[in-house]
Amino acid sequence: MYDEVDERGKRKYTVDQIAETFSFSRKTIYRTLERSNHHRPARQP
């Protein structure tokens, strides 16, 4: 959900929207994103 972008290349959903959708705090969303970025391979140009 966080990685989804619209036709202009902007994020479709803010962290606030994601947190509200799943009834989590923003801090929990950010912490989860940070953890997932440590396990994700670097993007290739």
Backbone as ProteinMPNN parsed JSONL, in Angstrom:
{"seq_chain_A": "MYDEVDERGKRKYTVDQIAETFSFSRKTIYRTLERSNHHRPARQP", "coords_chain_A": {"N_chain_A": [[0.831, -1.184, 0.0], [1.924, 1.246, 0.797], [3.865, 1.629, -1.139], [2.457, 2.123, -3.443], [1.77, 4.185, -6.243], [0.364, 7.109, -7.83], [-0.874, 8.26, -11.065], [0.76, 10.435, -11.469], [3.06, 9.821, -10.226], [3.203, 10.203, -7.528], [2.861, 9.208, -4.092], [0.094, 7.126, -3.353], [-1.183, 6.796, -0.927], [-1.008, 8.231, 2.307], [1.04, 7.94, 5.263], [-0.542, 8.45, 7.452], [-3.11, 7.82, 6.436], [-2.814, 5.085, 5.943], [-2.299, 4.133, 8.531], [-4.728, 4.781, 9.789], [-6.506, 3.194, 8.308], [-5.797, 0.574, 9.046], [-5.974, 0.687, 11.761], [-3.694, 1.254, 13.343], [-0.951, 2.907, 14.992], [0.821, 5.789, 13.743], [3.505, 5.631, 14.346], [3.909, 2.861, 14.564], [3.519, 2.102, 11.897], [5.641, 3.469, 10.622], [7.808, 2.22, 11.932], [7.507, -0.42, 11.061], [7.853, -0.068, 8.301], [10.498, 0.774, 8.293], [11.815, -1.525, 9.228], [11.187, -3.31, 7.148], [12.563, -2.166, 5.04], [15.178, -2.727, 5.635], [15.431, -5.333, 4.934], [14.938, -5.457, 2.281], [16.177, -5.702, -1.012], [18.44, -3.393, -2.615], [17.223, -0.937, -4.913], [17.492, -1.187, -8.43], [18.851, 1.018, -10.856]], "CA_chain_A": [[0.0, 0.0, 0.0], [2.801, 2.415, 0.898], [4.633, 1.763, -2.374], [1.588, 2.442, -4.577], [1.849, 5.568, -6.718], [-0.674, 7.485, -8.782], [-0.395, 8.515, -12.425], [1.776, 11.492, -11.431], [4.241, 9.31, -9.551], [3.14, 10.505, -6.095], [2.286, 8.138, -3.277], [-1.364, 7.11, -3.32], [-1.654, 6.833, 0.457], [-0.083, 8.761, 3.297], [1.2, 7.084, 6.436], [-1.747, 8.675, 8.26], [-4.215, 7.056, 5.854], [-2.546, 3.664, 6.168], [-2.486, 3.89, 9.969], [-6.168, 4.823, 10.074], [-7.133, 2.043, 7.655], [-5.516, -0.646, 9.789], [-6.095, 0.978, 13.201], [-2.381, 1.26, 13.964], [-0.386, 4.242, 15.139], [1.798, 6.165, 12.715], [4.8, 5.116, 14.794], [3.953, 1.449, 14.197], [3.685, 2.038, 10.443], [7.023, 3.864, 10.32], [8.711, 1.184, 12.44], [7.371, -1.557, 10.154], [8.495, 0.3, 7.039], [11.943, 0.787, 8.514], [12.258, -2.926, 9.287], [11.08, -3.941, 5.831], [13.593, -1.604, 4.172], [16.45, -3.377, 5.955], [15.417, -6.668, 4.332], [14.663, -5.32, 0.867], [17.374, -5.388, -1.802], [18.491, -2.036, -3.18], [16.635, -0.789, -6.255], [18.415, -1.023, -9.553], [18.437, 2.17, -11.68]], "C_chain_A": [[0.882, 1.257, 0.0], [3.545, 2.676, -0.401], [3.778, 2.132, -3.591], [1.696, 3.922, -4.938], [0.728, 5.835, -7.709], [-0.049, 7.777, -10.142], [0.665, 9.611, -12.5], [3.063, 11.049, -10.732], [4.287, 9.621, -8.067], [2.514, 9.337, -5.354], [0.77, 8.269, -3.228], [-1.903, 7.319, -1.905], [-0.589, 7.401, 1.375], [0.035, 7.762, 4.446], [-0.015, 7.248, 7.343], [-2.92, 7.845, 7.748], [-4.035, 5.559, 6.091], [-2.792, 3.308, 7.632], [-3.968, 3.854, 10.324], [-6.879, 3.602, 9.496], [-6.975, 0.775, 8.487], [-5.585, -0.48, 11.302], [-4.78, 0.779, 13.946], [-1.932, 2.696, 14.133], [0.579, 4.519, 13.99], [3.174, 5.604, 13.067], [4.96, 3.643, 14.408], [4.178, 1.286, 12.696], [5.128, 2.381, 10.074], [8.027, 2.79, 10.762], [8.682, -0.04, 11.512], [8.033, -1.27, 8.814], [10.008, 0.288, 7.17], [12.497, -0.636, 8.54], [12.238, -3.563, 7.907], [12.133, -3.403, 4.871], [14.959, -2.224, 4.435], [16.564, -4.733, 5.267], [15.204, -6.609, 2.824], [15.946, -5.015, 0.103], [17.288, -3.977, -2.391], [17.897, -2.034, -4.582], [17.724, -0.626, -7.294], [17.938, 0.137, -10.41], [17.934, 1.771, -13.043]], "O_chain_A": [[0.604, 2.214, -0.722], [3.828, 3.828, -0.73], [4.32, 2.423, -4.658], [1.713, 4.792, -4.067], [0.208, 4.918, -8.344], [1.147, 7.569, -10.347], [1.389, 9.704, -13.491], [4.031, 11.806, -10.656], [5.288, 9.343, -7.406], [1.733, 8.572, -5.921], [0.229, 9.365, -3.083], [-2.948, 7.94, -1.713], [0.593, 7.089, 1.236], [-0.782, 6.85, 4.574], [-0.469, 6.273, 7.943], [-3.643, 7.236, 8.537], [-4.995, 4.854, 6.402], [-3.424, 2.295, 7.93], [-4.408, 2.987, 11.079], [-7.765, 3.04, 10.141], [-7.915, -0.009, 8.616], [-5.284, -1.416, 12.042], [-4.75, 0.209, 15.037], [-2.467, 3.6, 13.493], [1.085, 3.597, 13.351], [3.914, 5.157, 12.19], [6.035, 3.23, 13.972], [4.946, 0.422, 12.275], [5.76, 1.663, 9.3], [8.981, 2.493, 10.043], [9.726, -0.622, 11.218], [8.701, -2.138, 8.254], [10.715, -0.155, 6.264], [13.534, -0.913, 7.937], [13.17, -4.278, 7.538], [12.556, -4.124, 3.968], [15.809, -2.242, 3.546], [17.669, -5.226, 5.042], [15.286, -7.641, 2.157], [16.725, -4.159, 0.523], [16.201, -3.449, -2.628], [18.045, -2.994, -5.339], [18.751, 0.004, -7.046], [16.741, 0.246, -10.675], [17.555, 2.632, -13.837]]}, "name": "protein", "num_of_chains": 1, "seq": "MYDEVDERGKRKYTVDQIAETFSFSRKTIYRTLERSNHHRPARQP"}
